[in-house]
């Protein structure tokens, strides 16, 4: 339990940040699932469209340190190679 005023404030702030990060991490996972679903259905146009949106979102989140830049790169390359295998 926090005792000082600054530690209480830090606890509140970290909880607020955690909720914020959960929202964006969930959004990221949702977009990855959309791309995977389009790939599974062999819908090239939809998978390319969803990949473009997902790529932008991943780059933004990596820039804000929500996920590591190498992890972002790994997500993008893995899904891009799956899309290229459809063609």
C-alpha positions in Angstrom: 0.0 0.0 0.0 1.3 3.4 -0.9 2.2 5.7 2.0 3.4 8.9 0.6 1.5 11.3 -1.6 3.9 10.8 -4.5 3.6 7.0 -4.4 -0.2 7.2 -4.3 -0.1 9.5 -7.3 2.3 7.1 -9.1 0.0 4.1 -8.3 -3.0 5.9 -9.9 -0.9 7.0 -12.9 0.4 3.5 -13.5 -3.1 2.1 -13.3 -4.3 4.6 -15.9 -1.4 3.9 -18.2 -2.0 0.1 -17.8 -5.6 0.5 -18.9 -4.6 2.7 -21.8 -2.0 0.1 -22.9 -4.5 -2.8 -22.6 -6.8 -1.0 -25.0 -4.2 -0.5 -27.7 -2.6 -4.0 -27.2 -6.1 -5.5 -27.7 -6.7 -3.4 -30.8 -3.3 -4.6 -32.2 -4.2 -8.2 -31.6 -7.6 -7.7 -33.2 -6.0 -6.4 -36.4 -3.6 -9.3 -36.5 -6.5 -11.7 -36.2 -8.3 -9.9 -39.0 -5.3 -10.3 -41.3 -4.9 -14.0 -40.3 -8.6 -14.6 -41.0 -8.4 -13.1 -44.4 -5.4 -15.2 -45.2 -7.1 -18.3 -44.0 -10.1 -17.5 -46.3 -7.6 -16.9 -49.1 -9.0 -13.4 -49.7 -6.0 -11.6 -51.1 -7.6 -8.2 -51.5 -9.0 -8.1 -47.9 -5.8 -9.5 -46.4 -3.8 -6.7 -48.2 -6.2 -4.0 -47.0 -6.2 -5.3 -43.4 -2.4 -5.7 -43.5 -1.9 -2.1 -44.5 -4.0 -0.9 -41.6 -2.3 -3.3 -39.2 1.1 -2.3 -40.4 0.4 1.4 -39.6 -1.0 0.5 -36.2 2.0 -1.7 -35.3 4.5 0.9 -36.3 2.7 3.5 -34.1 2.6 1.2 -31.1 6.3 0.3 -31.6 7.2 3.9 -31.8 5.4 4.5 -28.5 7.2 1.5 -26.9 4.0 -0.4 -26.3 5.6 -3.3 -28.1 9.3 -3.8 -28.9 10.4 -2.7 -32.4 11.8 -6.2 -33.2 8.5 -7.8 -32.2 6.7 -5.3 -34.5 9.0 -6.2 -37.3 8.5 -9.9 -36.7 4.7 -9.6 -36.8 4.9 -7.6 -40.1 7.3 -10.0 -41.8 5.5 -13.1 -40.7 2.1 -11.9 -42.0 3.6 -10.4 -45.2 5.2 -13.7 -46.1 1.9 -15.5 -45.5 0.2 -13.0 -47.9 2.9 -13.5 -50.5 2.4 -17.2 -50.3 -1.3 -16.8 -51.3 -0.3 -15.1 -54.6 
